[in-house]
Amino acid sequence: MVSKILAVSAAILIFVCILLVSSVDLGSVAVELSSQKADPDQELDRLLSLAYVDHVVNDPAPNVSGITVYDKSKSSPGYTVFSSKDSGAIYLMDMDGKILHNWSISSNGVWNAWWLFDDLSVVGVYNGVEDNVVKIGWDSNIIWRLKGPYHHDVSVSPEGNVYTLRRSLRRGVWLGERKIDIMDNLIMVFDSNGKYVKNVSLYSMLWDKVDERRIKLVSKNFKTSPIDVFHTNTVAVLDRDLGYARKGNVLISVRHMDLIAIVDIGMEKVVWMWGPGEIEFPHKPTILEDGNILLFDNGNLRRYSRAVIVDPKTKEIVWNYTAPKPKSFYSNSCGSAEKLPNGNVLITESNKGRLFEVTPAGEIVWEYLNQFRNSEGERMIIARSKRYPVGEFDNALAQTTA
């Protein structure tokens, strides 16, 4: 135990030194490294939220890996793609837990998000020594790379433009009668070849939605300057018109404001928003076929997580999944939920290295515990997952094995 504490302490010092030398923005790092809370559970939360912590802490099933539940009659068939922290790869897995392929540019780091193209190339946010946006082919050869710091998410518009997120320091922002430093987030837009198109500031669209109480809350839980009130983890371009938003608008999740919102980046304004008082530190909202929004509600204050569907027109929660023993399902950071073709929901419980599929009634019909482990045998955290249809990869897999 002592050796692990010393190793983690050394890792923190090395990590901060690297950032100082490379002039990477330290504001968001300081947010994650500091906390006023000192009890053991909250210290665990702090460690789990750090980018360099790759493994499950207090693993509830340390000796079990792979598929643990598989009801073929009730689960939604397909291939599951997921990324494992600090393994440097995106994995393609069948329903039985067999790894069929991987996309990889390094043996260290994590793909926090990716977008799969029809030709099976991927573009994603790769966080390692440098936080880049990278496009690679099925063969993992790099097609283009954008040096960061970029973070958390990537999305591609119907026209082929690539959307991602980047932090930007703003000093001397007026809050009432005083000035504070904040960490802005920029929605960055690039064309299909990785050439810059535009950027839009969340500060310009959301600052009037921030009040003194929110600043105090963020400052209390993440005591630092600049204040990371616009900590954003999702950017998703709408591919069709909806009754409450238009094609080309962008769906975002602003973790430290307990907020999901849809913004018009042309007019630089919010067209729809929801969340405060209903959800806590959310991740990965997605628009469903019926126009409702599914998201992962982390539940950092109540200390258990949920998958939630909200009706954007009424702003009412119309479905949610909570574990029978609520605190048995909890990821304080990351996490995602995806609606599957048969109506089930695939959930990524990131900080337990767990994927599981539930029916609308809440029955678990498929479950996978990450088989990838670090050098000390500890299970790696899963950043994100997505289920793809049967047949999506058959031709490429056949050519690879031929």
Helices and strands as residue ranges (DSSP letters): H 2-22, H 27-33, H 40-49, E 66-70, E 79-84, E 89-93, E 99-104, E 110-116, E 122-127, E 131-136, E 142-146, E 150-156, E 162-175, E 178-190, E 196-201, H 202-206, G 207-209, H 212-221, E 232-237, E 250-254, G 255-257, E 259-264, E 269-274, E 283-287, E 293-297, E 306-311, E 316-321, G 326-328, E 336-339, E 345-349, G 350-352, E 354-358, E 364-369, E 382-388, H 394-401
